[in-house]
Amino acid sequence: MGKREKQKQKHDRSQRGRDYYLQDNNEDDTSTMLSPSHNEDEDEIEDAADSDADNNDNNDQHPSHDMPSKFLLYQQSVQSPKGDISYLQKFFLMYVGGRVPLHLQEDFCGTALLSAEWLRSDPRKTAVGLDLDLEALNWCLENNIPKIGADGFSRISLFHGNVLQPLQSKLVKIDPEELVRNISLSQNTENLQTDVIESDVPTSSAAQDDELTMNNFTLSGRDIVCAFNYSCCCLHKRAELVLYFKHARDALSKKGGIFVMDLYGGTSSENTLKLQRRFPNFTYVWEQAEFDIIQRKTRISLHFHLKKEKRKIRHAFSYSWRLWTLPEIRDCLEEAGFRAVHFWVREMPDSTEITRTEGFGVGKDIKYEEATSFQQQDSWNAYIVGVA
């Protein structure tokens, strides 16, 4: 067997392993997180031998080809981009209107799954992604964007940097040869001609310049800027939050635009919490440590238990969060120059009644509704819309 055939078999085995974890990807659901639930029992998440825990944590840093990426597992269990985009378009038409939103900026974008989904629906759409995690951005370029088609690379710009200093963030370099390898004709029959050659593949504007930053990169004014997955909780100081909101407002089109973020809360959010959500091939655990009522800070950890491999990836992602309140967010948005702020809230299932959930099933039919007042509940989620 030739070297090339062996490499192809190795790639096929790796691809089958990834596909195995894509069997229950419910993109139509609009929930990004179910109500966190108390659960003192470790259940299946601790079924793996305790003696393997340390080894698993070490192996997480250098996963084998048979192990699914932590980024793939995150996308599977946490994100629902179609639902988010549906609300983004609704908010834009309600509060701005007059045109179709085409230009999106996704801050704290991680693997930019939302941006990738945004590009799918209209060939005129563009997306900008900004994140501190270079590994996640590169994973996006290798795994998410190729599924859109060759033109996807020319319509997205990913920047590596801090949302508090966005203009200093650097454009992520795109290797045109790698793009050709990653884009398969079977995935992109509608986008590629059968005689495509390497020079036909867009390489993103000036993507080979390592010094290219957002400050000297030409971008259209964004119609929508968003920060999802409770990412604004990573900003702990009020001054930081206001500064970030100012940058988000400055990125919006002069014709008008919106900034949208999400937030969670409720009486159960200020306690030690654990949510388990089971998918066919893995279990996802969202865990909140002790809550400091003075600093309003906690630590969030995401764990994955892989059923096929009988292994667990503990602390696949960990965050230090300040849990902001809705009035604090509104005040900071107004101080940053947004002319109006709207809250869209939905009550989530009571954590005392849920010890575990199956996939995205619980709460998927609960819709967000605009509210000017909302009585405290055990658990709630909210979209916050700032109109420029």
C-alpha positions in Angstrom: 0.0 0.0 0.0 1.4 3.4 -1.0 2.1 6.2 1.5 -0.7 8.3 -0.1 -3.3 5.5 0.3 -2.3 5.0 4.0 -2.7 8.8 4.6 -6.1 8.7 3.0 -7.2 5.8 5.1 -6.0 7.6 8.2 -7.9 10.7 7.2 -11.1 8.7 6.5 -10.9 7.1 10.0 -10.5 10.5 11.6 -13.4 11.9 9.5 -15.7 9.0 10.5 -14.8 9.7 14.1 -15.9 13.3 13.8 -19.0 12.5 11.9 -20.0 10.1 14.7 -20.5 13.1 17.0 -22.6 15.0 14.5 -25.6 12.7 14.6 -27.8 14.8 16.9 -27.0 18.3 15.8 -30.3 20.1 16.2 -29.6 23.5 14.5 -33.2 24.6 14.5 -33.4 25.0 18.3 -33.1 28.5 19.6 -31.7 27.7 23.0 -28.1 28.4 23.7 -28.3 26.9 27.2 -30.9 25.1 29.3 -31.6 26.1 32.8 -28.7 25.1 35.1 -29.8 22.3 37.4 -28.7 21.1 40.8 -27.4 17.6 40.8 -25.3 16.1 43.6 -25.0 12.8 41.9 -22.2 12.5 39.4 -24.3 10.0 37.3 -22.7 8.8 34.1 -20.2 11.7 33.9 -18.1 10.0 36.6 -18.4 6.5 35.3 -14.9 6.5 33.9 -12.4 5.2 36.4 -11.1 7.8 38.8 -7.6 6.7 38.2 -7.9 7.8 34.6 -8.9 11.4 35.4 -5.5 12.9 35.6 -4.4 11.0 32.4 -7.5 12.3 30.6 -6.8 15.9 31.6 -3.2 15.5 30.2 -4.4 13.8 27.0 -6.8 16.7 26.4 -3.9 18.8 25.6 -2.8 16.4 22.9 -5.9 14.5 21.8 -5.6 11.5 19.6 -7.0 11.4 16.1 -9.8 9.2 17.3 -10.9 11.8 19.9 -13.4 14.5 18.7 -12.2 18.0 19.0 -13.4 20.0 22.1 -14.4 22.7 19.7 -16.7 20.3 17.8 -18.2 19.1 21.1 -18.8 22.7 22.1 -20.6 23.5 18.9 -22.7 20.4 19.3 -23.8 21.0 22.8 -23.9 24.8 23.4 -24.5 26.6 20.1 -27.7 27.0 18.0 -26.7 29.5 15.3 -29.9 29.3 13.2 -32.0 30.3 16.2 -29.7 33.2 17.1 -29.6 34.5 13.5 -33.4 34.3 13.3 -33.7 36.6 16.3 -30.8 38.9 15.0 -32.6 39.5 11.7 -35.9 40.1 13.6 -34.4 42.6 15.9 -32.7 44.5 13.0 -35.9 44.7 11.0 -37.9 45.9 14.1 -35.5 48.5 15.4 -33.6 49.7 12.2 -35.4 48.4 9.1 -35.2 49.9 5.7 -32.7 47.4 4.4 -31.6 43.7 4.7 -28.8 43.2 7.2 -25.8 41.8 5.3 -22.7 42.6 7.4 -22.2 40.8 10.8 -19.5 41.1 13.4 -19.3 38.3 15.9 -17.2 39.2 19.0 -15.8 36.5 21.3 -16.5 34.4 18.2 -14.4 31.3 19.1 -14.8 28.9 16.1 -17.1 31.5 14.5 -19.9 29.0 13.9 -22.5 31.7 14.0 -20.6 33.7 11.3 -20.3 30.6 9.1 -24.0 30.0 9.3 -24.6 33.7 8.6 -22.7 33.4 5.3 -24.7 30.4 4.1 -28.1 32.2 3.7 -27.1 34.9 1.2 -24.0 35.2 -1.1 -24.0 39.0 -0.4 -23.4 38.5 3.3 -20.1 39.2 5.0 -18.8 38.4 8.5 -16.1 39.6 10.8 -15.0 37.4 13.8 -12.8 38.6 16.7 -11.4 36.4 19.5 -8.4 35.9 21.7 -8.2 32.2 21.0 -6.0 31.7 17.9 -6.5 27.9 18.1 -10.2 28.3 17.8 -9.9 30.7 14.9 -7.7 28.3 13.0 -10.0 25.5 13.7 -12.8 27.5 12.2 -10.8 28.1 9.0 -10.0 24.4 8.7 -13.4 23.0 9.7 -16.3 25.5 9.4 -15.6 27.7 6.5 -14.7 25.0 4.0 -18.3 23.7 4.4 -19.7 26.9 3.0 -17.7 26.8 -0.3 -14.7 28.6 -1.8 -16.4 32.0 -1.7 -16.8 31.7 2.1 -13.2 32.5 2.6 -13.5 35.7 0.6 -16.5 36.8 2.7 -15.2 36.3 6.2 -12.4 38.0 8.1 -11.2 36.5 11.3 -9.1 38.6 13.7 -7.0 37.5 16.6 -7.1 40.1 19.4 -8.9 41.6 22.4 -12.4 43.0 22.1 -11.2 46.0 24.3 -8.6 46.8 21.6 -10.2 45.6 18.4 -8.3 47.9 16.0 -5.0 46.3 17.1 -6.2 42.7 16.4 -4.4 40.9 13.6 -6.0 39.3 10.6 -5.6 35.5 10.8 -3.4 34.3 7.9 -5.0 32.0 5.4 -2.9 29.4 3.6 -4.3 29.0 0.1 -2.8 25.6 -0.3 -4.5 24.5 2.9 -7.8 25.8 1.6 -7.6 23.7 -1.5 -7.0 20.7 0.6 -9.9 21.4 3.0 -12.5 22.2 0.4 -13.9 19.0 -1.0 -15.9 19.1 -4.3 -18.5 16.9 -2.7 -19.3 19.6 -0.1 -19.3 22.4 -2.6 -20.9 21.3 -5.9 -22.9 24.4 -6.0 -20.0 26.7 -5.4 -17.1 25.1 -7.3 -16.6 24.3 -11.0 -15.1 20.9 -11.8 -12.0 22.5 -13.3 -11.2 24.8 -10.3 -7.5 25.3 -9.9 -5.6 26.7 -6.9 -5.4 30.3 -8.2 -9.2 30.4 -8.4 -9.7 30.0 -4.7 -10.1 33.4 -2.8 -7.4 33.9 -0.2 -9.1 36.7 1.6 -8.0 40.3 1.0 -4.3 40.6 1.7 -4.4 37.6 3.9 -0.7 37.0 3.5 0.3 40.2 5.4 1.1 39.2 8.9 0.9 42.9 10.1 -2.5 43.5 8.7 -4.8 44.7 11.6 -8.4 45.7 11.8 -7.2 49.3 11.9 -5.8 49.2 8.4 -8.1 46.6 6.9 -11.1 47.8 4.9 -14.4 46.6 6.3 -18.0 47.5 5.6 -19.9 49.1 8.5 -21.6 46.2 10.3 -25.3 46.0 10.4 -25.2 43.8 13.5 -22.5 43.2 16.1 -23.2 40.4 18.6 -21.6 38.8 21.6 -23.2 35.5 22.5 -22.6 32.6 24.9 -22.6 35.0 27.9 -19.2 36.3 26.8 -19.6 39.8 28.2 -19.4 38.1 31.6 -15.7 37.7 30.9 -15.4 41.5 31.4 -15.3 42.1 35.1 -15.1 45.9 35.4 -17.8 48.4 34.5 -15.2 50.6 32.7 -14.3 47.6 30.6 -17.9 46.9 29.7 -18.6 50.5 28.7 -15.4 50.5 26.6 -16.3 47.3 24.8 -19.8 48.7 24.1 -18.3 51.8 22.6 -16.1 49.7 20.3 -19.2 47.7 19.3 -21.1 50.9 18.5 -18.2 52.3 16.5 -18.2 49.2 14.3 -21.8 49.6 13.3 -22.9 51.2 10.0 -23.5 54.9 10.0 -26.9 54.1 8.5 -27.9 52.4 11.8 -27.4 49.1 13.3 -27.8 47.0 16.5 -25.6 45.3 19.1 -27.0 42.1 20.6 -25.7 40.1 23.6 -27.2 37.4 25.7 -27.3 36.9 29.5 -28.7 34.4 32.0 -29.9 34.8 35.5 -32.4 33.9 38.1 -32.3 32.7 41.7 -30.6 29.5 40.8 -27.8 31.3 39.0 -26.3 32.5 42.3 -25.6 29.1 43.7 -23.4 26.1 43.0 -24.9 24.5 40.0 -24.6 21.6 37.6 -26.4 21.0 34.4 -26.2 17.7 32.5 -27.3 17.4 29.0 -27.1 14.0 27.3 -26.6 13.6 23.6 -26.5 10.2 21.8 -22.7 10.0 21.8 -21.6 12.2 24.7 -22.8 14.0 27.8 -22.2 17.7 28.3 -21.8 19.1 31.8 -22.1 22.8 32.6 -20.8 23.5 36.1 -20.9 26.7 38.2 -18.7 27.0 41.3 -19.5 29.0 44.4 -21.0 32.4 43.7 -19.4 35.5 45.3 -22.3 37.9 46.1 -20.0 40.9 46.7 -18.0 40.7 43.5 -20.8 38.8 41.7 -18.2 36.4 40.3 -18.0 32.7 39.7 -16.1 30.1 37.7 -17.8 28.2 34.9 -16.4 24.9 33.7 -17.6 22.8 30.7 -16.9 19.0 30.8 -17.6 16.3 28.2 -18.1 12.6 28.8 -17.4 10.6 25.6 -19.6 7.5 25.6 -17.9 5.6 22.8 -14.4 6.2 24.2 -15.5 5.8 27.8 -13.4 8.9 28.6 -14.1 12.3 30.0 -12.7 15.7 29.1 -12.9 17.7 32.3 -12.5 21.5 32.2 -12.5 21.5 28.4 -13.4 25.2 28.7 -13.2 27.3 31.9 -14.2 30.9 32.5 -14.1 33.4 35.2 -17.3 35.3 35.0 -18.9 38.3 36.6 -22.7 37.9 36.4 -24.0 41.3 35.3 -27.6 42.4 35.9 -29.9 43.6 33.3 -30.1 47.2 34.6 -26.2 47.4 34.7 -26.1 46.3 31.1 -28.7 48.9 30.1 -26.9 51.7 31.9 -23.5 50.8 30.3 -25.1 50.6 26.8 -26.6 54.0 27.2 -23.4 55.4 28.5 -21.6 54.0 25.5 -23.9 56.0 23.2 -26.7 53.6 22.2 -30.0 55.5 21.8 -32.3 52.7 22.9 -32.0 49.4 24.8 -34.5 46.5 24.5 -34.8 43.3 26.6 -36.1 40.0 25.2 -36.6 37.5 28.0 -37.8 34.0 28.4 -38.3 31.9 31.5 -36.4 28.7 31.6 -37.4 25.3 33.2 -37.2 25.3 37.0 -33.8 23.9 38.0 -35.4 22.1 41.0 -37.5 20.0 38.7 -34.7 19.0 36.2 -31.8 16.8 37.2 -30.8 16.0 33.6 -31.9 16.7 30.1 -31.8 15.0 26.7 -30.2 17.1 23.9 -31.9 20.4 23.3 -35.4 19.0 24.0 -36.3 20.9 27.2 -37.4 24.5 26.7 -37.0 24.6 22.9 -40.6 25.7 22.4 -40.3 28.7 24.9 -40.0 31.9 22.9 -38.3 35.1 23.8 -40.7 38.1 24.4 -39.9 41.7 24.6 -40.3 43.0 28.2 -40.0 46.2 30.2 -40.5 44.3 33.4 -40.1 40.7 34.4 -40.6 39.1 37.7 -37.7 37.1 39.1 -37.7 33.4 38.3 -35.6 30.4 39.2 -33.9 30.7 35.8 -34.1 32.9 32.7 -32.3 33.8 29.5 -32.3 37.2 27.8 -31.3 38.9 24.6 -30.3 42.5 25.1 -30.5 44.8 22.1 -28.7 48.1 21.8 -29.9 50.3 18.9 -27.4 52.8 17.5 
